[in-house]
């Protein structure tokens, strides 16, 4: 599934296979694109690579607990919605999760219908808070319509170009490796190479930079990959 799909993407990090299977089934029935991990460290890697819209995050996980994952996600700039899932009902656990940046907290056992309603509510709130349009140097990116214009003229982008552009503009100012861009823009299952990213970045520069040979927005970070700067440094 690619990021040009208009449906919201949910990552489930849960080590109980029966709970995970039930949630995947119900969330997909609601129209969400759902991926899942059962290990804490793998869940963190998947969350950073895929940049999902919302994460259902179990507290007790192998290798890395939910609080550690959430702390790391927020430290790395992730803005994904997070609903914590826990078998504990301790008030201090709830407070800790919310203080670390969780949007909601659900205690097990829970009714699937209620959890799905909470997922819907968190995504509605977050979507209402995010601007539908982003702009830089005369370029306007309409996230909802998946449309781009430059100086008032429509710019035609392929679905993969659009997916990569959206990943860049939603994660500005951060250096991304080519592997992270491949996974974040087009999903972990996309079979591409580092050269694939290079070619698509060149294409975005030609279409969106004032001077494609001296880019100021889609910047090469030596030894790492690329960074998107909506407001390039003056020099």
C-alpha positions in Angstrom: 0.0 0.0 0.0 1.5 3.4 -0.9 1.1 6.7 0.7 -1.0 8.1 -2.2 -3.8 6.0 -0.8 -6.2 8.5 0.9 -7.0 6.3 3.9 -5.5 6.9 7.3 -2.7 4.5 8.3 -2.7 2.9 11.7 0.3 1.0 13.2 -0.6 -1.5 15.9 2.3 -2.4 18.3 0.9 -5.3 20.4 2.4 -8.6 21.3 -0.9 -10.5 22.1 -1.7 -12.2 18.8 -5.4 -12.6 19.5 -5.9 -8.9 20.4 -3.8 -7.9 17.3 -5.8 -10.1 15.0 -9.1 -8.7 16.2 -8.0 -5.1 16.0 -6.5 -5.5 12.5 -9.8 -7.0 11.3 -12.0 -4.3 12.8 -9.8 -1.4 11.8 -9.5 -2.6 8.2 -13.3 -3.0 8.2 -13.5 0.7 9.2 -11.4 1.5 6.1 -8.0 2.0 7.7 -4.7 0.8 6.3 -3.3 -1.3 9.2 0.2 -2.7 9.8 1.4 -4.5 13.0 4.5 -5.3 15.0 4.7 -7.5 18.1 8.2 -6.4 19.3 9.0 -3.0 20.9 12.2 -2.2 19.0 10.7 -3.4 15.7 7.6 -1.3 16.4 9.7 1.8 16.9 11.6 1.2 13.7 8.4 0.7 11.8 6.8 3.8 13.3 9.8 6.0 12.3 10.0 4.5 8.8 6.3 4.5 7.9 5.2 7.7 9.7 1.7 6.4 10.4 -1.2 8.7 11.2 -2.0 6.9 14.4 -0.2 4.2 16.6 -2.0 1.8 19.0 0.8 1.2 21.5 0.8 -1.6 24.1 2.7 -0.7 27.3 4.1 -4.2 28.0 6.2 -5.3 25.0 9.3 -7.4 24.4 12.7 -5.6 24.1 11.2 -2.1 24.7 8.1 -1.0 26.6 5.5 1.4 25.3 6.6 4.4 27.4 10.2 4.1 26.0 8.8 3.9 22.5 6.6 6.9 23.0 9.4 8.9 24.5 11.7 8.1 21.6 9.1 8.9 19.0 8.4 12.3 20.4 12.1 13.0 20.8 12.6 12.2 17.1 9.8 14.6 16.1 7.0 12.1 15.4 3.6 13.8 15.3 1.6 10.5 15.0 -1.5 10.2 17.2 -0.9 7.6 19.9 -3.4 5.6 22.0 -1.8 3.6 24.8 -3.1 0.1 25.5 -2.5 -1.4 28.9 -3.6 -4.1 31.3 -2.7 -1.8 34.2 -5.2 0.7 35.7 -2.7 2.6 37.7 -3.3 6.4 37.7 0.4 7.1 37.5 0.8 5.0 34.4 -2.0 7.0 32.7 -0.4 10.3 33.7 3.0 9.2 32.5 1.6 8.2 29.1 -0.2 11.4 28.6 2.7 13.5 29.8 4.9 11.8 27.3 2.6 12.8 24.5 -0.1 10.1 24.2 -3.5 11.3 22.9 -5.6 8.7 24.8 -5.2 5.7 27.1 -7.3 2.5 27.0 -7.3 -0.2 29.7 -7.6 -3.8 28.8 -9.9 -5.6 28.4 -11.7 -3.1 26.2 -14.7 -3.2 23.8 -13.4 -3.1 20.2 -16.2 -0.7 19.2 -15.2 1.8 21.9 -11.5 1.6 20.8 -12.4 2.1 17.2 -14.5 5.2 18.2 -11.5 6.5 20.1 -9.3 6.0 17.0 -11.8 7.9 14.9 -11.9 10.7 17.5 -8.1 11.1 17.8 -7.7 11.2 14.0 -10.5 13.8 13.6 -8.9 16.0 16.2 -5.4 15.8 14.7 -6.6 16.3 11.1 -8.5 19.4 12.2 -5.3 20.8 13.8 -3.2 20.2 10.6 -3.3 22.8 7.8 -4.6 21.3 4.6 -2.2 23.4 2.6 1.6 23.9 3.0 3.6 26.4 1.0 7.2 27.3 0.2 8.7 29.7 -2.4 5.5 30.0 -4.5 4.7 26.3 -4.2 1.4 25.3 -2.7 0.9 21.7 -1.6 -2.7 20.7 -0.9 -2.5 17.6 1.3 -6.2 16.8 1.2 -6.6 17.1 -2.6 -3.1 15.7 -3.3 -2.5 18.6 -5.6 0.5 20.9 -6.2 0.8 24.3 -7.8 3.7 26.7 -8.4 3.2 30.4 -8.9 -0.5 29.6 -9.5 0.0 27.0 -12.1 -0.7 23.3 -11.6 2.3 21.0 -11.3 1.7 17.5 -12.5 3.3 14.9 -10.2 3.1 11.1 -10.4 1.6 9.3 -7.4 5.1 8.3 -6.2 6.4 11.8 -6.6 3.4 13.1 -4.6 4.0 10.5 -1.9 7.7 11.4 -1.6 6.8 15.2 -1.5 4.2 14.7 1.2 6.7 12.7 3.3 9.2 15.6 2.9 6.8 18.4 3.8 5.3 16.5 6.7 8.9 15.9 8.2 10.7 19.2 7.5 14.2 20.1 8.7 15.2 16.5 9.4 17.9 14.5 7.5 16.5 11.2 6.1 18.5 8.3 4.8 17.5 7.0 1.4 16.2 3.8 3.0 14.0 5.8 5.4 12.6 7.8 2.5 11.9 4.6 0.5 10.0 3.1 3.5 8.4 6.3 4.7 7.1 7.5 1.3 6.2 4.2 -0.3 6.0 1.6 2.5 8.3 -1.2 3.7 7.2 -3.5 0.9 8.3 -1.2 -1.9 11.2 -2.7 -3.8 13.5 0.2 -4.7 17.2 1.2 -4.5 19.0 4.2 -3.2 19.3 5.3 -6.9 15.4 5.3 -7.0 15.3 8.0 -4.4 18.0 10.0 -6.1 16.0 10.0 -9.4 12.8 11.1 -7.7 14.5 13.9 -5.8 16.0 15.1 -9.0 12.5 15.1 -10.5 11.1 17.1 -7.6 13.9 19.6 -7.9 13.2 20.2 -11.6 9.5 20.7 -11.0 9.6 22.7 -7.7 12.9 24.4 -7.2 13.7 27.8 -8.6 17.1 26.5 -9.7 17.3 22.7 -9.9 21.1 22.8 -10.1 21.3 24.8 -6.9 18.5 23.4 -4.7 17.6 25.2 -1.5 14.6 23.1 -0.4 15.4 19.5 -1.3 18.9 19.5 0.1 21.6 16.7 -0.1 22.9 15.7 3.3 26.3 14.2 2.7 26.7 10.7 4.1 23.1 10.5 5.0 20.5 11.3 2.3 18.2 14.3 1.9 16.5 17.0 4.0 13.6 19.3 3.2 13.9 22.9 4.2 10.7 24.9 3.7 12.6 28.1 4.6 16.2 27.8 3.5 18.9 29.6 5.5 19.9 33.0 4.1 23.6 33.3 3.3 
